[in-house]
Amino acid sequence: MAHDPHGHHQRHAHPHHDHTDIDWEEMGPLLETQAELFTPLYEHAMAWLAKRQTEPGLVVDVGSGPGVVACLLADTFPGARIVAVDGSAPLLARARARAERLGVADRFGTLTGELPDVLDELDYPADLLWAGRSLHHLGDQRAALAAFAGRLTHGGTLALQEGGLPTRFLPRDLGFGRPGLQARLDALEADWFAAMRADLPGSVTETEDWPALLTAAGLRPTGTRTFLLDLPAPTTDRARAYVAAHLTRLREGVGEALDADDRATLDRLLDPDDKASVHHRADVFVLAAQTVYTAVRTR
Ligand SMILES: C[S@@+](CC[C@H](N)C(=O)[O-])C[C@H]1O[C@@H](n2cnc3c(N)ncnc32)[C@H](O)[C@@H]1O
């Protein structure tokens, strides 16, 4: 039982797995800076989407967080009404403020509540439903996808952003420490992710074959594409700040599980007074690959 990678049994033995609870309000600034930095990737994804779902009337961003992508959806679909849906009221307040700043508030609304049930409160079905890295935070992903599908118009599209590749920031050999630190952080993050999912209310283990799950939800898969963000070194201060924030979060979340050498390496990378840290070194980059799956409601 201890081998169960999804941690169900650990969960019953230790019900207080608070380390996997995410404080979404606290995550707001990081989610916002990440989505801003990733805008070129989203723009490519949106251009691809716009060819698949032309002139939607209602676009719903499911698990929108602070609304950066919801506002990009507003840009992409100037004739659409956008509704950003999320469980976190403070993040939706950020989304509304952003829509205001960008001049799209007149066709931008928010809906606060638990997914997927809160979608029942939409006034009418959506022509495009975007779920960006939100489905994996719901305990029963299969049931959630069926609920999402049920809120689409006939002919409407569900776009699911899940998976891709772990983002890379640094060369394999940093010039100090054991080469391959990011690969070892990826492995710890994967374990953390499994524990996070196992600790979700109503958690169900699922084979994450997204096209198969979209089909099971009654939709017809129409495409899968992976979009790149490629910000090579020497990179911008904005990218550097994002890398530092991301690695700080990893240090807090999984740092104690690293061996002492790797932990010392990560601490050096995060020390603003160290010239070899990500705050100063010339070789920091951001290379990300994120996958979007689309499916259409045909019945
Ligand atoms: C990883 S963030 C993604 C935010 C945004 N889509 C993006 O790509 O930047 C996941 C979002 O899902 C929301 N969320 C997680 N679980 C939820 C739930 N059970 N009900 C409603 N929203 C939830 C969080 O508040 C958070 O804003």
The ligand as a Gaussian input file, in Angstrom:
#p B3LYP/6-31G(d) Opt

LIG

0 1
 C       -3.035000      26.732000     -11.864000
 S       -4.299000      27.947000     -11.693000
 C       -4.577000      28.356000     -13.388000
 C       -5.026000      29.766000     -13.591000
 C       -5.137000      30.199000     -15.051000
 N       -6.081000      29.381000     -15.793000
 C       -3.791000      30.165000     -15.725000
 O       -3.555000      29.301000     -16.574000
 O       -2.943000      31.013000     -15.406000
 C       -5.744000      27.033000     -11.242000
 C       -6.958000      27.898000     -10.942000
 O       -8.066000      27.034000     -10.678000
 C       -8.794000      27.535000      -9.557000
 N       -9.389000      26.386000      -8.858000
 C       -8.741000      25.329000      -8.345000
 N       -9.604000      24.464000      -7.794000
 C      -10.848000      24.999000      -7.959000
 C      -12.166000      24.584000      -7.611000
 N      -12.366000      23.432000      -6.974000
 N      -13.208000      25.370000      -7.950000
 C      -13.001000      26.553000      -8.590000
 N      -11.784000      26.989000      -8.965000
 C      -10.706000      26.230000      -8.638000
 C       -7.784000      28.255000      -8.695000
 O       -8.381000      29.243000      -7.874000
 C       -6.816000      28.810000      -9.738000
 O       -7.161000      30.123000     -10.090000

